[in-house]
Amino acid sequence: MTLFAPEELKAVLGSGLLSFPVTHARDDLSFDEDAYRDHVSRQAAAGPSGVFAAGGTGEFFALTPEEVDRVVRAAVASVPGDTPVIAPAGYGTAQAVAMARAAEAAGAHGVFLLPPYLTEAPQEGLIAHVRAVCAATDLGVVVYHRANAAFGFDAVQELADECPNFVGFKDGIGDVDLMTRIHARFGDRLLSIGGLPTAETYALPYLEMGVTTYSSAIFNFLPDFALDFYAAVRARDAAAVYRKLNDFVLPYLDIRNRRAGYAVSIVKAGLAVTGRPAGPVRPPLTDLTAAELGELAALVEKVTRA
């Protein structure tokens, strides 16, 4: 018996901003569990609608399955009972099925299915992949539409018809036509989640397509700013949204876009400049340069001083 049935999970996640915490590392790149637990506890106290442990921002791609299990269990132990923890699953189908089962055993409240590893796949293969993961668990499953896991509308419809615990669809591609069709066809059947990096940039126009929530990496190090931004989006306060974009988000993107992988690196840098370091990123990512760290610190100071 889970704390959140799939339908309940969908409703809770769609009611607020989503936290995708970084995964803390020591200098030798081992998992710093104590620091991670403290960070996740602080994230949960700020009031997100869900915590996605070891997701993309949490460097899922650089963790072993054993480490993913440790991270998920640490997150479950660090949040109050009314905050759902969503655990990742990915790589090949057999591994994703094993991770979904491990997530349920660890006490997670949902599964976040990331794209398969390396290979491209036809729509029939992606359907079989998602179907297998949904069949392996009673937890609600959120599918990440990104990279080589690019779903067409017919595939989404087939999965929604066949898999009752397929409850969420996170868009990391930016296919406006697809997202419009999903919202028009399914309404509340599927929770649409904004997942383009950095999601704040697209939050206001995506709201018109039924995307009521998104993953905020900025929430890691500027939770008050991220929550204020989200509130402005939900209120359709365009003036406030564009002011915050110009004051922080767009200059932040200028730094983020300088190197591949900086979408994660800049989040750990943000924690460093706000006095709560999370350690280095793991290869194949690289950390910001000292000069870039200084630029980010100036931006953070500007927005926290305002």
Secondary structure as a PSIPRED ss2 file (coil, helix, strand):
# PSIPRED VFORMAT (PSIPRED V4.0)

   1 M C   1.000  0.000  0.000
   2 T C   1.000  0.000  0.000
   3 L C   1.000  0.000  0.000
   4 F C   1.000  0.000  0.000
   5 A C   1.000  0.000  0.000
   6 P H   0.000  1.000  0.000
   7 E H   0.000  1.000  0.000
   8 E H   0.000  1.000  0.000
   9 L H   0.000  1.000  0.000
  10 K H   0.000  1.000  0.000
  11 A H   0.000  1.000  0.000
  12 V H   0.000  1.000  0.000
  13 L H   0.000  1.000  0.000
  14 G C   1.000  0.000  0.000
  15 S C   1.000  0.000  0.000
  16 G C   1.000  0.000  0.000
  17 L C   1.000  0.000  0.000
  18 L E   0.000  0.000  1.000
  19 S E   0.000  0.000  1.000
  20 F C   1.000  0.000  0.000
  21 P C   1.000  0.000  0.000
  22 V C   1.000  0.000  0.000
  23 T C   1.000  0.000  0.000
  24 H C   1.000  0.000  0.000
  25 A E   0.000  0.000  1.000
  26 R C   1.000  0.000  0.000
  27 D C   1.000  0.000  0.000
  28 D C   1.000  0.000  0.000
  29 L C   1.000  0.000  0.000
  30 S C   1.000  0.000  0.000
  31 F E   0.000  0.000  1.000
  32 D C   1.000  0.000  0.000
  33 E H   0.000  1.000  0.000
  34 D H   0.000  1.000  0.000
  35 A H   0.000  1.000  0.000
  36 Y H   0.000  1.000  0.000
  37 R H   0.000  1.000  0.000
  38 D H   0.000  1.000  0.000
  39 H H   0.000  1.000  0.000
  40 V H   0.000  1.000  0.000
  41 S H   0.000  1.000  0.000
  42 R H   0.000  1.000  0.000
  43 Q H   0.000  1.000  0.000
  44 A H   0.000  1.000  0.000
  45 A H   0.000  1.000  0.000
  46 A C   1.000  0.000  0.000
  47 G C   1.000  0.000  0.000
  48 P C   1.000  0.000  0.000
  49 S C   1.000  0.000  0.000
  50 G E   0.000  0.000  1.000
  51 V E   0.000  0.000  1.000
  52 F E   0.000  0.000  1.000
  53 A C   1.000  0.000  0.000
  54 A C   1.000  0.000  0.000
  55 G C   1.000  0.000  0.000
  56 G C   1.000  0.000  0.000
  57 T C   1.000  0.000  0.000
  58 G C   1.000  0.000  0.000
  59 E C   1.000  0.000  0.000
  60 F H   0.000  1.000  0.000
  61 F H   0.000  1.000  0.000
  62 A H   0.000  1.000  0.000
  63 L C   1.000  0.000  0.000
  64 T C   1.000  0.000  0.000
  65 P H   0.000  1.000  0.000
  66 E H   0.000  1.000  0.000
  67 E H   0.000  1.000  0.000
  68 V H   0.000  1.000  0.000
  69 D H   0.000  1.000  0.000
  70 R H   0.000  1.000  0.000
  71 V H   0.000  1.000  0.000
  72 V H   0.000  1.000  0.000
  73 R H   0.000  1.000  0.000
  74 A H   0.000  1.000  0.000
  75 A H   0.000  1.000  0.000
  76 V H   0.000  1.000  0.000
  77 A H   0.000  1.000  0.000
  78 S H   0.000  1.000  0.000
  79 V C   1.000  0.000  0.000
  80 P C   1.000  0.000  0.000
  81 G C   1.000  0.000  0.000
  82 D C   1.000  0.000  0.000
  83 T C   1.000  0.000  0.000
  84 P C   1.000  0.000  0.000
  85 V E   0.000  0.000  1.000
  86 I E   0.000  0.000  1.000
  87 A E   0.000  0.000  1.000
  88 P E   0.000  0.000  1.000
  89 A E   0.000  0.000  1.000
  90 G C   1.000  0.000  0.000
  91 Y C   1.000  0.000  0.000
  92 G C   1.000  0.000  0.000
  93 T H   0.000  1.000  0.000
  94 A H   0.000  1.000  0.000
  95 Q H   0.000  1.000  0.000
  96 A H   0.000  1.000  0.000
  97 V H   0.000  1.000  0.000
  98 A H   0.000  1.000  0.000
  99 M H   0.000  1.000  0.000
 100 A H   0.000  1.000  0.000
 101 R H   0.000  1.000  0.000
 102 A H   0.000  1.000  0.000
 103 A H   0.000  1.000  0.000
 104 E H   0.000  1.000  0.000
 105 A H   0.000  1.000  0.000
 106 A C   1.000  0.000  0.000
 107 G C   1.000  0.000  0.000
 108 A C   1.000  0.000  0.000
 109 H C   1.000  0.000  0.000
 110 G E   0.000  0.000  1.000
 111 V E   0.000  0.000  1.000
 112 F E   0.000  0.000  1.000
 113 L E   0.000  0.000  1.000
 114 L C   1.000  0.000  0.000
 115 P C   1.000  0.000  0.000
 116 P C   1.000  0.000  0.000
 117 Y C   1.000  0.000  0.000
 118 L C   1.000  0.000  0.000
 119 T C   1.000  0.000  0.000
 120 E C   1.000  0.000  0.000
 121 A C   1.000  0.000  0.000
 122 P C   1.000  0.000  0.000
 123 Q H   0.000  1.000  0.000
 124 E H   0.000  1.000  0.000
 125 G H   0.000  1.000  0.000
 126 L H   0.000  1.000  0.000
 127 I H   0.000  1.000  0.000
 128 A H   0.000  1.000  0.000
 129 H H   0.000  1.000  0.000
 130 V H   0.000  1.000  0.000
 131 R H   0.000  1.000  0.000
 132 A H   0.000  1.000  0.000
 133 V H   0.000  1.000  0.000
 134 C H   0.000  1.000  0.000
 135 A H   0.000  1.000  0.000
 136 A C   1.000  0.000  0.000
 137 T C   1.000  0.000  0.000
 138 D C   1.000  0.000  0.000
 139 L C   1.000  0.000  0.000
 140 G E   0.000  0.000  1.000
 141 V E   0.000  0.000  1.000
 142 V E   0.000  0.000  1.000
 143 V E   0.000  0.000  1.000
 144 Y E   0.000  0.000  1.000
 145 H E   0.000  0.000  1.000
 146 R E   0.000  0.000  1.000
 147 A C   1.000  0.000  0.000
 148 N C   1.000  0.000  0.000
 149 A E   0.000  0.000  1.000
 150 A C   1.000  0.000  0.000
 151 F C   1.000  0.000  0.000
 152 G C   1.000  0.000  0.000
 153 F H   0.000  1.000  0.000
 154 D H   0.000  1.000  0.000
 155 A H   0.000  1.000  0.000
 156 V H   0.000  1.000  0.000
 157 Q H   0.000  1.000  0.000
 158 E H   0.000  1.000  0.000
 159 L H   0.000  1.000  0.000
 160 A H   0.000  1.000  0.000
 161 D H   0.000  1.000  0.000
 162 E H   0.000  1.000  0.000
 163 C C   1.000  0.000  0.000
 164 P C   1.000  0.000  0.000
 165 N C   1.000  0.000  0.000
 166 F E   0.000  0.000  1.000
 167 V E   0.000  0.000  1.000
 168 G E   0.000  0.000  1.000
 169 F E   0.000  0.000  1.000
 170 K E   0.000  0.000  1.000
 171 D E   0.000  0.000  1.000
 172 G C   1.000  0.000  0.000
 173 I C   1.000  0.000  0.000
 174 G C   1.000  0.000  0.000
 175 D C   1.000  0.000  0.000
 176 V H   0.000  1.000  0.000
 177 D H   0.000  1.000  0.000
 178 L H   0.000  1.000  0.000
 179 M H   0.000  1.000  0.000
 180 T H   0.000  1.000  0.000
 181 R H   0.000  1.000  0.000
 182 I H   0.000  1.000  0.000
 183 H H   0.000  1.000  0.000
 184 A H   0.000  1.000  0.000
 185 R H   0.000  1.000  0.000
 186 F H   0.000  1.000  0.000
 187 G H   0.000  1.000  0.000
 188 D H   0.000  1.000  0.000
 189 R H   0.000  1.000  0.000
 190 L C   1.000  0.000  0.000
 191 L E   0.000  0.000  1.000
 192 S E   0.000  0.000  1.000
 193 I E   0.000  0.000  1.000
 194 G E   0.000  0.000  1.000
 195 G C   1.000  0.000  0.000
 196 L C   1.000  0.000  0.000
 197 P C   1.000  0.000  0.000
 198 T C   1.000  0.000  0.000
 199 A H   0.000  1.000  0.000
 200 E H   0.000  1.000  0.000
 201 T H   0.000  1.000  0.000
 202 Y H   0.000  1.000  0.000
 203 A H   0.000  1.000  0.000
 204 L H   0.000  1.000  0.000
 205 P H   0.000  1.000  0.000
 206 Y H   0.000  1.000  0.000
 207 L H   0.000  1.000  0.000
 208 E C   1.000  0.000  0.000
 209 M C   1.000  0.000  0.000
 210 G C   1.000  0.000  0.000
 211 V C   1.000  0.000  0.000
 212 T C   1.000  0.000  0.000
 213 T E   0.000  0.000  1.000
 214 Y E   0.000  0.000  1.000
 215 S E   0.000  0.000  1.000
 216 S E   0.000  0.000  1.000
 217 A C   1.000  0.000  0.000
 218 I H   0.000  1.000  0.000
 219 F H   0.000  1.000  0.000
 220 N H   0.000  1.000  0.000
 221 F C   1.000  0.000  0.000
 222 L C   1.000  0.000  0.000
 223 P H   0.000  1.000  0.000
 224 D H   0.000  1.000  0.000
 225 F H   0.000  1.000  0.000
 226 A H   0.000  1.000  0.000
 227 L H   0.000  1.000  0.000
 228 D H   0.000  1.000  0.000
 229 F H   0.000  1.000  0.000
 230 Y H   0.000  1.000  0.000
 231 A H   0.000  1.000  0.000
 232 A H   0.000  1.000  0.000
 233 V H   0.000  1.000  0.000
 234 R H   0.000  1.000  0.000
 235 A C   1.000  0.000  0.000
 236 R C   1.000  0.000  0.000
 237 D C   1.000  0.000  0.000
 238 A H   0.000  1.000  0.000
 239 A H   0.000  1.000  0.000
 240 A H   0.000  1.000  0.000
 241 V H   0.000  1.000  0.000
 242 Y H   0.000  1.000  0.000
 243 R H   0.000  1.000  0.000
 244 K H   0.000  1.000  0.000
 245 L H   0.000  1.000  0.000
 246 N H   0.000  1.000  0.000
 247 D H   0.000  1.000  0.000
 248 F H   0.000  1.000  0.000
 249 V H   0.000  1.000  0.000
 250 L H   0.000  1.000  0.000
 251 P H   0.000  1.000  0.000
 252 Y H   0.000  1.000  0.000
 253 L H   0.000  1.000  0.000
 254 D H   0.000  1.000  0.000
 255 I H   0.000  1.000  0.000
 256 R H   0.000  1.000  0.000
 257 N C   1.000  0.000  0.000
 258 R C   1.000  0.000  0.000
 259 R C   1.000  0.000  0.000
 260 A C   1.000  0.000  0.000
 261 G C   1.000  0.000  0.000
 262 Y H   0.000  1.000  0.000
 263 A H   0.000  1.000  0.000
 264 V H   0.000  1.000  0.000
 265 S H   0.000  1.000  0.000
 266 I H   0.000  1.000  0.000
 267 V H   0.000  1.000  0.000
 268 K H   0.000  1.000  0.000
 269 A H   0.000  1.000  0.000
 270 G H   0.000  1.000  0.000
 271 L H   0.000  1.000  0.000
 272 A H   0.000  1.000  0.000
 273 V H   0.000  1.000  0.000
 274 T C   1.000  0.000  0.000
 275 G C   1.000  0.000  0.000
 276 R C   1.000  0.000  0.000
 277 P C   1.000  0.000  0.000
 278 A C   1.000  0.000  0.000
 279 G C   1.000  0.000  0.000
 280 P C   1.000  0.000  0.000
 281 V C   1.000  0.000  0.000
 282 R C   1.000  0.000  0.000
 283 P C   1.000  0.000  0.000
 284 P C   1.000  0.000  0.000
 285 L C   1.000  0.000  0.000
 286 T C   1.000  0.000  0.000
 287 D C   1.000  0.000  0.000
 288 L C   1.000  0.000  0.000
 289 T C   1.000  0.000  0.000
 290 A H   0.000  1.000  0.000
 291 A H   0.000  1.000  0.000
 292 E H   0.000  1.000  0.000
 293 L H   0.000  1.000  0.000
 294 G H   0.000  1.000  0.000
 295 E H   0.000  1.000  0.000
 296 L H   0.000  1.000  0.000
 297 A H   0.000  1.000  0.000
 298 A H   0.000  1.000  0.000
 299 L H   0.000  1.000  0.000
 300 V H   0.000  1.000  0.000
 301 E H   0.000  1.000  0.000
 302 K H   0.000  1.000  0.000
 303 V H   0.000  1.000  0.000
 304 T H   0.000  1.000  0.000
 305 R H   0.000  1.000  0.000
 306 A C   1.000  0.000  0.000
